[in-house]
């Protein structure tokens, strides 16, 4: 069955960096677009960005220039490199197999001094 497992979240100071990972299994990872979402307390879940099988990426305006999505098809893993983090980036971060109901369990990112 499809499984998506995020890791790498934590507490970081403003201006810091984190790299999230999403390990996938149960499907042919290399042929699917993968997406990252986030949900802050009291807010709707929002799209952070996506990466196609050929590694073309798109990002939300709020993270453009600070976040980078990449993938390793050999490891069936998608990454979210987050730099110049701001308190407003605090959220639960999820990966999703695009256009499906398959989501990871989420990993918490807290940006605070």
C-alpha positions as CSV (number, residue, x, y, z in Angstrom):
1,X,0.0,0.0,0.0
2,X,1.0,3.6,-0.5
3,X,3.0,5.1,2.4
4,X,4.5,8.5,2.8
5,X,6.6,9.2,5.8
6,X,7.9,12.7,6.6
7,X,10.8,13.5,8.8
8,X,13.2,16.4,9.6
9,X,10.9,18.8,11.4
10,X,11.8,20.6,14.6
11,X,12.4,23.9,16.3
12,X,14.6,26.5,14.5
13,X,15.4,30.1,15.1
14,X,14.3,32.8,12.6
15,X,16.7,32.9,9.7
16,X,17.6,29.2,10.1
17,X,17.3,26.2,7.9
18,X,15.7,22.8,7.9
19,X,15.4,20.0,5.4
20,X,12.4,17.8,5.4
21,X,12.2,14.4,3.8
22,X,9.3,12.3,2.6
23,X,10.1,8.7,2.0
24,X,7.6,7.0,-0.3
25,X,6.7,3.4,-0.9
26,X,4.0,1.3,-2.5
27,X,3.9,2.9,-5.9
28,X,6.3,3.7,-8.7
29,X,7.6,6.9,-7.3
30,X,9.6,8.1,-10.3
31,X,6.5,8.7,-12.5
32,X,4.5,10.8,-10.2
33,X,4.5,14.5,-9.2
34,X,4.9,15.0,-5.5
35,X,3.7,18.0,-3.5
36,X,4.4,19.6,-0.2
37,X,1.7,21.3,1.8
38,X,1.6,23.0,5.2
39,X,-1.1,23.8,7.7
40,X,-0.6,26.4,10.4
41,X,-2.8,26.4,13.6
42,X,-6.3,27.9,12.8
43,X,-5.5,28.1,9.1
44,X,-6.4,26.1,6.0
45,X,-3.9,23.7,4.5
46,X,-1.9,25.4,1.7
47,X,0.2,24.2,-1.1
48,X,3.9,24.9,-0.6
49,X,5.2,23.5,-3.9
50,X,5.5,20.6,-6.2
51,X,8.0,18.6,-8.2
52,X,7.3,16.7,-11.4
53,X,8.9,13.4,-12.3
54,X,11.5,15.3,-14.3
55,X,12.2,17.6,-11.4
56,X,10.4,20.7,-12.6
57,X,9.3,22.7,-9.6
58,X,6.6,25.2,-8.7
59,X,6.4,27.2,-5.5
60,X,3.9,29.3,-3.6
61,X,4.8,33.0,-3.7
62,X,5.3,33.0,0.1
63,X,8.2,30.6,-0.1
64,X,9.7,31.3,-3.5
65,X,13.4,32.0,-3.3
66,X,13.7,30.4,0.2
67,X,12.4,26.9,-0.2
68,X,13.7,24.3,-2.7
69,X,12.0,21.0,-3.5
70,X,14.1,18.1,-4.9
71,X,13.7,14.4,-5.3
72,X,15.8,11.3,-5.4
73,X,14.0,8.7,-7.5
74,X,16.5,6.0,-6.6
75,X,15.6,6.5,-2.9
76,X,11.9,7.2,-3.6
77,X,12.3,10.3,-1.5
78,X,11.3,14.0,-1.9
79,X,12.9,16.8,0.0
80,X,12.0,20.2,1.1
81,X,14.9,22.5,1.8
82,X,13.8,25.5,3.8
83,X,16.1,28.5,4.2
84,X,15.7,31.9,5.8
85,X,12.9,30.6,7.9
86,X,10.3,33.0,9.3
87,X,7.9,32.6,12.3
88,X,5.1,32.5,9.8
89,X,6.5,29.3,8.3
90,X,5.5,27.6,11.5
91,X,3.2,24.8,10.5
92,X,2.7,21.1,10.1
93,X,4.2,20.1,6.8
94,X,2.8,17.2,4.7
95,X,3.8,15.5,1.5
96,X,1.2,14.3,-0.8
97,X,1.1,12.1,-3.9
98,X,-0.4,14.6,-6.2
99,X,-4.2,14.4,-7.1
100,X,-4.7,11.5,-4.7
101,X,-5.8,11.1,-1.1
102,X,-2.4,9.8,-0.1
103,X,-0.8,12.0,2.5
104,X,2.0,11.6,5.0
105,X,1.4,12.0,8.7
106,X,3.1,15.3,8.8
107,X,6.1,16.8,10.6
108,X,6.0,19.9,12.7
109,X,8.2,22.9,12.0
110,X,8.4,25.7,14.5
111,X,10.3,28.9,13.8
112,X,10.8,30.8,17.0
113,X,13.5,32.5,19.0
